[in-house]
Each structure stands twice: as structure tokens, then as C-alpha cells.
Amino acid sequence: MPRQRLKSKKDAASSRVRPIVIVGAGNMGGALARGLTAKGLGRELIVVDPALNQRDARRFRAAGATTVKSAADVAAAKPRAIIFAVKPQLMQTVVPDYASAARSALVVSIAAGTKAEKIAEWLGGDAAIVRAMPNMPAAIGKGISGAFATPQVTGPQRALAERILSAVGEVIWLEREELIDPVTAVSGSGPAYVFLLVEALAKAGVAVGLPPLTALRLARKTVEGAGALLAERKEAADDLRRAVTSPGGTTEAALKILMSERGLEPLLRAAVAAATARGQELGK
């Protein structure tokens, strides 16, 4: 199916709103595009992805968005924001193609380990850059993003960045760019830790005699329910844990293992430290 035609120069001149460009429509880029179209911003959106599948392309176009194949297709659009949602190893190749379009635009990068200084260098100027790290639940509008704004980002641009990121969940602003790596280690990688918990809990159930499908169903619904309870209740996580734990009961017996010196907490601390260190390595 042919790509959707951008507005003519005459149409663009009469348009009141400069577009938002999303470069890359994979997991995170696609989630942002879906979130923004769900917020009614489809007509302000240009999605750039040479490998965009037909189903997503039809969905975005049905919401009023424009879908194109390359940076050359947005050069004349004068976007107010460009979101880079490509893999970190592609950033150095992709970003320079948008140097012209980014001159008066907010630049939002969700590439792990790619520092704002590098992005500005590839764009050839003193760009207004927000680095952000959403997580996988953004795909269903339940994500959370840690975000850092460089000094060049104006107040209205920061508000625009928050509007974009909040289309897929909550936003937490960071005062220092180096905190992006710990955010990535906790919330960016965090869903994988939860999925592993479900796997391990199901296997443990099988080990004590449960049928595999029963154990998996119990593990999945338990984690889903606990997460929903955390979202609905105001109590802290440790208060909820204590509410489940009867003195001398089965939960207490399990927690003596999980809360031991070699239990869950030190394992997670080591895992988050390893993820943070890897993020720092990617940024060198």
C-alpha cells in the first residue's frame, strides 16, 4: 500500500499545529503512537518506519496519522517534537538524518544508554533534548517513564514531553541524566523480573505436586491480583505483605526463606546493580 502523502506546502502553512514525529514504530514507538492516537492526537502524528507492518499502518492512518518511510519525508513538516524510538545501536545512523527537522523541535529519545550529549552532537547543534525510559506496560497504557530534560528544553517543551509520555502512563522527572540508568534497571527491566517471578512460582508449584497448567494459572493470577491490589490500595507494599502474613502460618514460613541473607532482596539488589552498570557501559 503506498505511503500516505504529507500535506502540501499550502496545507502545511494553513495548519495551526506542527506535527509530532515518531521515528521507529516497534514496541515502544508503536505504544507511543497508539497512546497518542487514543488521546485524539492522530492528526498531529507522523510515524516514520520503513518496516511498518500493514496492520499498524492502517490503524494509524485510520486515526488520522501520516505514515512515511524515511527522514526525507518529514523534512518540510517542521515538527514540534521528534521522538527517537529506535534501537540504541541504530541511533548514530538514524539521528543525523533529522538534523534539519530538529532545529526548532523538541527531541525525545527513549534509547537506553545513549546520552543527550551524543544526540546533540549527531544533530549538529544545541538541541533541546529529553531522554526518557518508558517500560513495557506502556503497551497497554500502564507504563511509567523516568525523564530528564537538558537545560535547552523550555517550559512549554517540557510540558509537551510530559503530554507525549503520559499518553502511555505516568512520568517521573529526574534532576540528573545519570539517573536514567538506575531507572532503566528498576522500571525499564523490571517487568522481566516480574515475568520471571511468575515462571519460578509456577515451577515451584509443579515441584510440590501441582499440574503444570494449574500452577501457571495460579502464579499468573496471583501476580496480576497483587499488582491490582497495589494499584487500588493506599497501603505501602510492606504493610500489604504483613497483612498477608499470619504469625506461625504458611506465608511466614515461606518469607523466612525469601527474606534471608541470601534471599530475594540481595538477589534483586545484585540484579539491579548489574543492569545499571550495563546501561552505563552502553553510554560510553
TIKOL-724647 format. One record per residue (C-alpha): residue number from 1; x, z, y. Coordinates in steps of 0.02 Angstrom, whole numbers. Each point is the difference from the previous one (the first is absolute). Layout:
REM TIKOL-724647
<r><resi>NUM</resi><c1>X</c1><c3>Z</c3><c2>Y</c2></r>
...
REM end
This chain:
REM TIKOL-724647
<r><resi>1</resi><c1>0</c1><c3>0</c3><c2>0</c2></r>
<r><resi>2</resi><c1>76</c1><c3>-45</c3><c2>171</c2></r>
<r><resi>3</resi><c1>56</c1><c3>138</c3><c2>113</c2></r>
<r><resi>4</resi><c1>-117</c1><c3>52</c3><c2>137</c2></r>
<r><resi>5</resi><c1>37</c1><c3>-82</c3><c2>168</c2></r>
<r><resi>6</resi><c1>57</c1><c3>113</c3><c2>141</c2></r>
<r><resi>7</resi><c1>-94</c1><c3>-8</c3><c2>163</c2></r>
<r><resi>8</resi><c1>46</c1><c3>-138</c3><c2>119</c2></r>
<r><resi>9</resi><c1>97</c1><c3>41</c3><c2>158</c2></r>
<r><resi>10</resi><c1>-161</c1><c3>-13</c3><c2>99</c2></r>
<r><resi>11</resi><c1>-90</c1><c3>118</c3><c2>-119</c2></r>
<r><resi>12</resi><c1>146</c1><c3>122</c3><c2>-1</c2></r>
<r><resi>13</resi><c1>5</c1><c3>4</c3><c2>188</c2></r>
<r><resi>14</resi><c1>-185</c1><c3>47</c3><c2>5</c2></r>
<r><resi>15</resi><c1>19</c1><c3>134</c3><c2>-135</c2></r>
<r><resi>16</resi><c1>-5</c1><c3>177</c3><c2>68</c2></r>
<r><resi>17</resi><c1>95</c1><c3>81</c3><c2>-142</c2></r>
<r><resi>18</resi><c1>174</c1><c3>-45</c3><c2>-59</c2></r>
<r><resi>19</resi><c1>8</c1><c3>1</c3><c2>-191</c2></r>
<r><resi>20</resi><c1>76</c1><c3>121</c3><c2>-124</c2></r>
<r><resi>21</resi><c1>117</c1><c3>-88</c3><c2>-122</c2></r>
<r><resi>22</resi><c1>33</c1><c3>66</c3><c2>-175</c2></r>
<r><resi>23</resi><c1>153</c1><c3>-76</c3><c2>-82</c2></r>
<r><resi>24</resi><c1>-17</c1><c3>19</c3><c2>-189</c2></r>
<r><resi>25</resi><c1>-165</c1><c3>33</c3><c2>-89</c2></r>
<r><resi>26</resi><c1>62</c1><c3>90</c3><c2>-156</c2></r>
<r><resi>27</resi><c1>-54</c1><c3>176</c3><c2>-45</c2></r>
<r><resi>28</resi><c1>23</c1><c3>82</c3><c2>170</c2></r>
<r><resi>29</resi><c1>-22</c1><c3>-153</c3><c2>111</c2></r>
<r><resi>30</resi><c1>-158</c1><c3>-44</c3><c2>-95</c2></r>
<r><resi>31</resi><c1>-64</c1><c3>178</c3><c2>15</c2></r>
<r><resi>32</resi><c1>28</c1><c3>-3</c3><c2>188</c2></r>
<r><resi>33</resi><c1>-87</c1><c3>-169</c3><c2>15</c2></r>
<r><resi>34</resi><c1>-149</c1><c3>63</c3><c2>-100</c2></r>
<r><resi>35</resi><c1>-6</c1><c3>161</c3><c2>100</c2></r>
<r><resi>36</resi><c1>4</c1><c3>-91</c3><c2>167</c2></r>
<r><resi>37</resi><c1>-132</c1><c3>-125</c3><c2>-52</c2></r>
<r><resi>38</resi><c1>-109</c1><c3>144</c3><c2>-61</c2></r>
<r><resi>39</resi><c1>17</c1><c3>75</c3><c2>176</c2></r>
<r><resi>40</resi><c1>-68</c1><c3>-162</c3><c2>73</c2></r>
<r><resi>41</resi><c1>168</c1><c3>-66</c3><c2>60</c2></r>
<r><resi>42</resi><c1>4</c1><c3>-154</c3><c2>-110</c2></r>
<r><resi>43</resi><c1>-16</c1><c3>-122</c3><c2>145</c2></r>
<r><resi>44</resi><c1>154</c1><c3>77</c3><c2>80</c2></r>
<r><resi>45</resi><c1>105</c1><c3>-18</c3><c2>-158</c2></r>
<r><resi>46</resi><c1>127</c1><c3>-130</c3><c2>-57</c2></r>
<r><resi>47</resi><c1>67</c1><c3>22</c3><c2>-177</c2></r>
<r><resi>48</resi><c1>165</c1><c3>-88</c3><c2>-39</c2></r>
<r><resi>49</resi><c1>43</c1><c3>-21</c3><c2>-183</c2></r>
<r><resi>50</resi><c1>55</c1><c3>-160</c3><c2>-87</c2></r>
<r><resi>51</resi><c1>-51</c1><c3>73</c3><c2>-168</c2></r>
<r><resi>52</resi><c1>-171</c1><c3>68</c3><c2>52</c2></r>
<r><resi>53</resi><c1>-120</c1><c3>-17</c3><c2>-146</c2></r>
<r><resi>54</resi><c1>-161</c1><c3>-98</c3><c2>26</c2></r>
<r><resi>55</resi><c1>-115</c1><c3>148</c3><c2>-30</c2></r>
<r><resi>56</resi><c1>81</c1><c3>105</c3><c2>137</c2></r>
<r><resi>57</resi><c1>12</c1><c3>-150</c3><c2>116</c2></r>
<r><resi>58</resi><c1>-187</c1><c3>-33</c3><c2>-17</c2></r>
<r><resi>59</resi><c1>-38</c1><c3>184</c3><c2>28</c2></r>
<r><resi>60</resi><c1>105</c1><c3>10</c3><c2>159</c2></r>
<r><resi>61</resi><c1>-70</c1><c3>-162</c3><c2>69</c2></r>
<r><resi>62</resi><c1>-178</c1><c3>55</c3><c2>-37</c2></r>
<r><resi>63</resi><c1>35</c1><c3>152</c3><c2>111</c2></r>
<r><resi>64</resi><c1>59</c1><c3>-115</c3><c2>141</c2></r>
<r><resi>65</resi><c1>187</c1><c3>14</c3><c2>-28</c2></r>
<r><resi>66</resi><c1>122</c1><c3>-145</c3><c2>9</c2></r>
<r><resi>67</resi><c1>116</c1><c3>-30</c3><c2>-149</c2></r>
<r><resi>68</resi><c1>161</c1><c3>-99</c3><c2>22</c2></r>
<r><resi>69</resi><c1>160</c1><c3>-35</c3><c2>-95</c2></r>
<r><resi>70</resi><c1>147</c1><c3>33</c3><c2>117</c2></r>
<r><resi>71</resi><c1>63</c1><c3>71</c3><c2>165</c2></r>
<r><resi>72</resi><c1>-10</c1><c3>-173</c3><c2>78</c2></r>
<r><resi>73</resi><c1>-189</c1><c3>12</c3><c2>-14</c2></r>
<r><resi>74</resi><c1>-10</c1><c3>153</c3><c2>116</c2></r>
<r><resi>75</resi><c1>131</c1><c3>-46</c3><c2>130</c2></r>
<r><resi>76</resi><c1>-130</c1><c3>-48</c3><c2>130</c2></r>
<r><resi>77</resi><c1>-122</c1><c3>141</c3><c2>-39</c2></r>
<r><resi>78</resi><c1>87</c1><c3>132</c3><c2>110</c2></r>
<r><resi>79</resi><c1>-45</c1><c3>145</c3><c2>-116</c2></r>
<r><resi>80</resi><c1>-17</c1><c3>176</c3><c2>66</c2></r>
<r><resi>81</resi><c1>64</c1><c3>70</c3><c2>-165</c2></r>
<r><resi>82</resi><c1>101</c1><c3>-65</c3><c2>-147</c2></r>
<r><resi>83</resi><c1>-2</c1><c3>100</c3><c2>-160</c2></r>
<r><resi>84</resi><c1>142</c1><c3>-33</c3><c2>-122</c2></r>
<r><resi>85</resi><c1>-63</c1><c3>40</c3><c2>-175</c2></r>
<r><resi>86</resi><c1>131</c1><c3>-92</c3><c2>-103</c2></r>
<r><resi>87</resi><c1>123</c1><c3>74</c3><c2>-124</c2></r>
<r><resi>88</resi><c1>152</c1><c3>85</c3><c2>80</c2></r>
<r><resi>89</resi><c1>121</c1><c3>-126</c3><c2>-74</c2></r>
<r><resi>90</resi><c1>-95</c1><c3>-142</c3><c2>87</c2></r>
<r><resi>91</resi><c1>-3</c1><c3>77</c3><c2>173</c2></r>
<r><resi>92</resi><c1>166</c1><c3>-73</c3><c2>59</c2></r>
<r><resi>93</resi><c1>-60</c1><c3>-174</c3><c2>-48</c2></r>
<r><resi>94</resi><c1>-178</c1><c3>13</c3><c2>64</c2></r>
<r><resi>95</resi><c1>11</c1><c3>102</c3><c2>161</c2></r>
<r><resi>96</resi><c1>109</c1><c3>-118</c3><c2>106</c2></r>
<r><resi>97</resi><c1>-131</c1><c3>-137</c3><c2>-16</c2></r>
<r><resi>98</resi><c1>-115</c1><c3>107</c3><c2>107</c2></r>
<r><resi>99</resi><c1>122</c1><c3>34</c3><c2>142</c2></r>
<r><resi>100</resi><c1>-95</c1><c3>-109</c3><c2>122</c2></r>
<r><resi>101</resi><c1>-172</c1><c3>65</c3><c2>-46</c2></r>
<r><resi>102</resi><c1>59</c1><c3>181</c3><c2>8</c2></r>
<r><resi>103</resi><c1>64</c1><c3>-4</c3><c2>179</c2></r>
<r><resi>104</resi><c1>-155</c1><c3>81</c3><c2>73</c2></r>
<r><resi>105</resi><c1>-72</c1><c3>72</c3><c2>-161</c2></r>
<r><resi>106</resi><c1>0</c1><c3>166</c3><c2>-89</c2></r>
<r><resi>107</resi><c1>98</c1><c3>-14</c3><c2>-162</c2></r>
<r><resi>108</resi><c1>-56</c1><c3>107</c3><c2>-147</c2></r>
<r><resi>109</resi><c1>111</c1><c3>6</c3><c2>-154</c2></r>
<r><resi>110</resi><c1>-51</c1><c3>78</c3><c2>-165</c2></r>
<r><resi>111</resi><c1>161</c1><c3>-49</c3><c2>-89</c2></r>
<r><resi>112</resi><c1>86</c1><c3>150</c3><c2>-79</c2></r>
<r><resi>113</resi><c1>181</c1><c3>29</c3><c2>50</c2></r>
<r><resi>114</resi><c1>2</c1><c3>-130</c3><c2>140</c2></r>
<r><resi>115</resi><c1>49</c1><c3>86</c3><c2>162</c2></r>
<r><resi>116</resi><c1>-77</c1><c3>-42</c3><c2>168</c2></r>
<r><resi>117</resi><c1>173</c1><c3>-41</c3><c2>70</c2></r>
<r><resi>118</resi><c1>22</c1><c3>-137</c3><c2>-131</c2></r>
<r><resi>119</resi><c1>-173</c1><c3>-71</c3><c2>33</c2></r>
<r><resi>120</resi><c1>35</c1><c3>-7</c3><c2>187</c2></r>
<r><resi>121</resi><c1>165</c1><c3>-87</c3><c2>-35</c2></r>
<r><resi>122</resi><c1>-85</c1><c3>-132</c3><c2>-109</c2></r>
<r><resi>123</resi><c1>-130</c1><c3>-28</c3><c2>136</c2></r>
<r><resi>124</resi><c1>138</c1><c3>-27</c3><c2>127</c2></r>
<r><resi>125</resi><c1>-60</c1><c3>123</c3><c2>130</c2></r>
<r><resi>126</resi><c1>-60</c1><c3>172</c3><c2>51</c2></r>
<r><resi>127</resi><c1>-160</c1><c3>-4</c3><c2>-104</c2></r>
<r><resi>128</resi><c1>-138</c1><c3>130</c3><c2>-2</c2></r>
<r><resi>129</resi><c1>4</c1><c3>56</c3><c2>-182</c2></r>
<r><resi>130</resi><c1>-102</c1><c3>120</c3><c2>-105</c2></r>
<r><resi>131</resi><c1>65</c1><c3>38</c3><c2>-174</c2></r>
<r><resi>132</resi><c1>-135</c1><c3>61</c3><c2>-118</c2></r>
<r><resi>133</resi><c1>-17</c1><c3>46</c3><c2>-182</c2></r>
<r><resi>134</resi><c1>-177</c1><c3>-10</c3><c2>-71</c2></r>
<r><resi>135</resi><c1>-31</c1><c3>41</c3><c2>-182</c2></r>
<r><resi>136</resi><c1>-93</c1><c3>-81</c3><c2>-144</c2></r>
<r><resi>137</resi><c1>-171</c1><c3>83</c3><c2>32</c2></r>
<r><resi>138</resi><c1>-5</c1><c3>-107</c3><c2>157</c2></r>
<r><resi>139</resi><c1>-71</c1><c3>-132</c3><c2>-117</c2></r>
<r><resi>140</resi><c1>-164</c1><c3>98</c3><c2>-2</c2></r>
<r><resi>141</resi><c1>10</c1><c3>67</c3><c2>179</c2></r>
<r><resi>142</resi><c1>63</c1><c3>171</c3><c2>-59</c2></r>
<r><resi>143</resi><c1>183</c1><c3>-16</c3><c2>48</c2></r>
<r><resi>144</resi><c1>111</c1><c3>96</c3><c2>117</c2></r>
<r><resi>145</resi><c1>139</c1><c3>-73</c3><c2>107</c2></r>
<r><resi>146</resi><c1>149</c1><c3>82</c3><c2>80</c2></r>
<r><resi>147</resi><c1>47</c1><c3>-96</c3><c2>159</c2></r>
<r><resi>148</resi><c1>143</c1><c3>0</c3><c2>125</c2></r>
<r><resi>149</resi><c1>-2</c1><c3>-91</c3><c2>168</c2></r>
<r><resi>150</resi><c1>157</c1><c3>-56</c3><c2>91</c2></r>
<r><resi>151</resi><c1>16</c1><c3>43</c3><c2>186</c2></r>
<r><resi>152</resi><c1>-49</c1><c3>-179</c3><c2>45</c2></r>
<r><resi>153</resi><c1>-176</c1><c3>26</c3><c2>-69</c2></r>
<r><resi>154</resi><c1>-125</c1><c3>29</c3><c2>141</c2></r>
<r><resi>155</resi><c1>-148</c1><c3>117</c3><c2>-7</c2></r>
<r><resi>156</resi><c1>-126</c1><c3>-141</c3><c2>-27</c2></r>
<r><resi>157</resi><c1>112</c1><c3>-75</c3><c2>-136</c2></r>
<r><resi>158</resi><c1>11</c1><c3>168</c3><c2>-89</c2></r>
<r><resi>159</resi><c1>-190</c1><c3>11</c3><c2>6</c2></r>
<r><resi>160</resi><c1>-10</c1><c3>-177</c3><c2>-71</c2></r>
<r><resi>161</resi><c1>119</c1><c3>48</c3><c2>-141</c2></r>
<r><resi>162</resi><c1>-108</c1><c3>151</c3><c2>-42</c2></r>
<r><resi>163</resi><c1>-156</c1><c3>-109</c3><c2>2</c2></r>
<r><resi>164</resi><c1>82</c1><c3>-121</c3><c2>-122</c2></r>
<r><resi>165</resi><c1>67</c1><c3>132</c3><c2>-119</c2></r>
<r><resi>166</resi><c1>-157</c1><c3>107</c3><c2>5</c2></r>
<r><resi>167</resi><c1>-97</c1><c3>-148</c3><c2>-70</c2></r>
<r><resi>168</resi><c1>70</c1><c3>54</c3><c2>-170</c2></r>
<r><resi>169</resi><c1>7</c1><c3>189</c3><c2>19</c2></r>
<r><resi>170</resi><c1>77</c1><c3>140</c3><c2>102</c2></r>
<r><resi>171</resi><c1>154</c1><c3>-13</c3><c2>113</c2></r>
<r><resi>172</resi><c1>134</c1><c3>131</c3><c2>31</c2></r>
<r><resi>173</resi><c1>123</c1><c3>-34</c3><c2>142</c2></r>
<r><resi>174</resi><c1>182</c1><c3>48</c3><c2>-25</c2></r>
<r><resi>175</resi><c1>120</c1><c3>49</c3><c2>139</c2></r>
<r><resi>176</resi><c1>156</c1><c3>-68</c3><c2>-88</c2></r>
<r><resi>177</resi><c1>24</c1><c3>-163</c3><c2>-94</c2></r>
<r><resi>178</resi><c1>103</c1><c3>82</c3><c2>-138</c2></r>
<r><resi>179</resi><c1>-156</c1><c3>94</c3><c2>-55</c2></r>
<r><resi>180</resi><c1>-71</c1><c3>-164</c3><c2>-66</c2></r>
<r><resi>181</resi><c1>107</c1><c3>20</c3><c2>-157</c2></r>
<r><resi>182</resi><c1>-71</c1><c3>172</c3><c2>-47</c2></r>
<r><resi>183</resi><c1>-176</c1><c3>-65</c3><c2>39</c2></r>
<r><resi>184</resi><c1>32</c1><c3>-145</c3><c2>-119</c2></r>
<r><resi>185</resi><c1>61</c1><c3>122</c3><c2>-132</c2></r>
<r><resi>186</resi><c1>-152</c1><c3>114</c3><c2>15</c2></r>
<r><resi>187</resi><c1>-151</c1><c3>-110</c3><c2>40</c2></r>
<r><resi>188</resi><c1>66</c1><c3>-177</c3><c2>-26</c2></r>
<r><resi>189</resi><c1>63</c1><c3>35</c3><c2>-175</c2></r>
<r><resi>190</resi><c1>-118</c1><c3>147</c3><c2>-29</c2></r>
<r><resi>191</resi><c1>-142</c1><c3>-97</c3><c2>-83</c2></r>
<r><resi>192</resi><c1>121</c1><c3>-48</c3><c2>-139</c2></r>
<r><resi>193</resi><c1>34</c1><c3>185</c3><c2>-30</c2></r>
<r><resi>194</resi><c1>-187</c1><c3>32</c3><c2>-16</c2></r>
<r><resi>195</resi><c1>-22</c1><c3>-147</c3><c2>-119</c2></r>
<r><resi>196</resi><c1>143</c1><c3>68</c3><c2>-105</c2></r>
<r><resi>197</resi><c1>-87</c1><c3>169</c3><c2>-3</c2></r>
<r><resi>198</resi><c1>-154</c1><c3>-83</c3><c2>-74</c2></r>
<r><resi>199</resi><c1>107</c1><c3>-87</c3><c2>-131</c2></r>
<r><resi>200</resi><c1>91</c1><c3>160</c3><c2>-46</c2></r>
<r><resi>201</resi><c1>-157</c1><c3>106</c3><c2>-3</c2></r>
<r><resi>202</resi><c1>-86</c1><c3>-125</c3><c2>-115</c2></r>
<r><resi>203</resi><c1>150</c1><c3>-3</c3><c2>-118</c2></r>
<r><resi>204</resi><c1>4</c1><c3>190</c3><c2>-2</c2></r>
<r><resi>205</resi><c1>-184</c1><c3>0</c3><c2>-47</c2></r>
<r><resi>206</resi><c1>35</c1><c3>-118</c3><c2>-145</c2></r>
<r><resi>207</resi><c1>142</c1><c3>114</c3><c2>-56</c2></r>
<r><resi>208</resi><c1>-122</c1><c3>145</c3><c2>-22</c2></r>
<r><resi>209</resi><c1>-126</c1><c3>-104</c3><c2>-97</c2></r>
<r><resi>210</resi><c1>-110</c1><c3>-98</c3><c2>121</c2></r>
<r><resi>211</resi><c1>-39</c1><c3>-184</c3><c2>-37</c2></r>
<r><resi>212</resi><c1>101</c1><c3>-110</c3><c2>120</c2></r>
<r><resi>213</resi><c1>-149</c1><c3>-74</c3><c2>93</c2></r>
<r><resi>214</resi><c1>-80</c1><c3>172</c3><c2>20</c2></r>
<r><resi>215</resi><c1>163</c1><c3>74</c3><c2>65</c2></r>
<r><resi>216</resi><c1>23</c1><c3>-142</c3><c2>124</c2></r>
<r><resi>217</resi><c1>-178</c1><c3>14</c3><c2>63</c2></r>
<r><resi>218</resi><c1>16</c1><c3>188</c3><c2>22</c2></r>
<r><resi>219</resi><c1>166</c1><c3>-19</c3><c2>92</c2></r>
<r><resi>220</resi><c1>-62</c1><c3>-138</c3><c2>117</c2></r>
<r><resi>221</resi><c1>-162</c1><c3>88</c3><c2>48</c2></r>
<r><resi>222</resi><c1>88</c1><c3>167</c3><c2>22</c2></r>
<r><resi>223</resi><c1>123</c1><c3>-73</c3><c2>125</c2></r>
<r><resi>224</resi><c1>-137</c1><c3>-100</c3><c2>88</c2></r>
<r><resi>225</resi><c1>-109</c1><c3>155</c3><c2>14</c2></r>
<r><resi>226</resi><c1>141</c1><c3>112</c3><c2>58</c2></r>
<r><resi>227</resi><c1>46</c1><c3>-126</c3><c2>135</c2></r>
<r><resi>228</resi><c1>-181</c1><c3>-10</c3><c2>57</c2></r>
<r><resi>229</resi><c1>-9</c1><c3>189</c3><c2>6</c2></r>
<r><resi>230</resi><c1>156</c1><c3>7</c3><c2>108</c2></r>
<r><resi>231</resi><c1>-80</c1><c3>-125</c3><c2>118</c2></r>
<r><resi>232</resi><c1>-165</c1><c3>93</c3><c2>12</c2></r>
<r><resi>233</resi><c1>56</c1><c3>181</c3><c2>7</c2></r>
<r><resi>234</resi><c1>93</c1><c3>86</c3><c2>142</c2></r>
<r><resi>235</resi><c1>100</c1><c3>117</c3><c2>-111</c2></r>
<r><resi>236</resi><c1>187</c1><c3>-27</c3><c2>-21</c2></r>
<r><resi>237</resi><c1>62</c1><c3>-73</c3><c2>-163</c2></r>
<r><resi>238</resi><c1>74</c1><c3>166</c3><c2>-57</c2></r>
<r><resi>239</resi><c1>-166</c1><c3>88</c3><c2>33</c2></r>
<r><resi>240</resi><c1>-91</c1><c3>-129</c3><c2>-106</c2></r>
<r><resi>241</resi><c1>131</c1><c3>21</c3><c2>-137</c2></r>
<r><resi>242</resi><c1>-27</c1><c3>188</c3><c2>-1</c2></r>
<r><resi>243</resi><c1>-188</c1><c3>-26</c3><c2>-7</c2></r>
<r><resi>244</resi><c1>21</c1><c3>-95</c3><c2>-165</c2></r>
<r><resi>245</resi><c1>119</c1><c3>129</c3><c2>-73</c2></r>
<r><resi>246</resi><c1>-80</c1><c3>148</c3><c2>-86</c2></r>
<r><resi>247</resi><c1>117</c1><c3>146</c3><c2>-38</c2></r>
<r><resi>248</resi><c1>57</c1><c3>-8</c3><c2>-181</c2></r>
<r><resi>249</resi><c1>-91</c1><c3>-165</c3><c2>-28</c2></r>
<r><resi>250</resi><c1>48</c1><c3>-174</c3><c2>-59</c2></r>
<r><resi>251</resi><c1>45</c1><c3>-69</c3><c2>173</c2></r>
<r><resi>252</resi><c1>117</c1><c3>147</c3><c2>33</c2></r>
<r><resi>253</resi><c1>88</c1><c3>-33</c3><c2>-166</c2></r>
<r><resi>254</resi><c1>28</c1><c3>-182</c3><c2>50</c2></r>
<r><resi>255</resi><c1>56</c1><c3>40</c3><c2>177</c2></r>
<r><resi>256</resi><c1>134</c1><c3>119</c3><c2>-65</c2></r>
<r><resi>257</resi><c1>82</c1><c3>-156</c3><c2>-70</c2></r>
<r><resi>258</resi><c1>-34</c1><c3>-116</c3><c2>148</c2></r>
<r><resi>259</resi><c1>56</c1><c3>129</c3><c2>129</c2></r>
<r><resi>260</resi><c1>157</c1><c3>55</c3><c2>-91</c2></r>
<r><resi>261</resi><c1>176</c1><c3>-30</c3><c2>66</c2></r>
<r><resi>262</resi><c1>7</c1><c3>-166</c3><c2>-93</c2></r>
<r><resi>263</resi><c1>-183</c1><c3>-43</c3><c2>26</c2></r>
<r><resi>264</resi><c1>-95</c1><c3>-121</c3><c2>112</c2></r>
<r><resi>265</resi><c1>59</c1><c3>57</c3><c2>172</c2></r>
<r><resi>266</resi><c1>188</c1><c3>-24</c3><c2>-27</c2></r>
<r><resi>267</resi><c1>-34</c1><c3>-166</c3><c2>-88</c2></r>
<r><resi>268</resi><c1>-102</c1><c3>-65</c3><c2>147</c2></r>
<r><resi>269</resi><c1>130</c1><c3>64</c3><c2>124</c2></r>
<r><resi>270</resi><c1>134</c1><c3>-98</c3><c2>-92</c2></r>
<r><resi>271</resi><c1>-111</c1><c3>-154</c3><c2>-11</c2></r>
<r><resi>272</resi><c1>-42</c1><c3>0</c3><c2>186</c2></r>
<r><resi>273</resi><c1>183</c1><c3>27</c3><c2>43</c2></r>
<r><resi>274</resi><c1>49</c1><c3>-150</c3><c2>-108</c2></r>
<r><resi>275</resi><c1>-132</c1><c3>-110</c3><c2>81</c2></r>
<r><resi>276</resi><c1>54</c1><c3>55</c3><c2>174</c2></r>
<r><resi>277</resi><c1>182</c1><c3>-38</c3><c2>-39</c2></r>
<r><resi>278</resi><c1>-46</c1><c3>-172</c3><c2>-65</c2></r>
<r><resi>279</resi><c1>-96</c1><c3>-38</c3><c2>159</c2></r>
<r><resi>280</resi><c1>152</c1><c3>47</c3><c2>101</c2></r>
<r><resi>281</resi><c1>110</c1><c3>-113</c3><c2>-107</c2></r>
<r><resi>282</resi><c1>-118</c1><c3>-147</c3><c2>28</c2></r>
<r><resi>283</resi><c1>18</c1><c3>25</c3><c2>187</c2></r>
<r><resi>284</resi><c1>189</c1><c3>-18</c3><c2>1</c2></r>
REM end
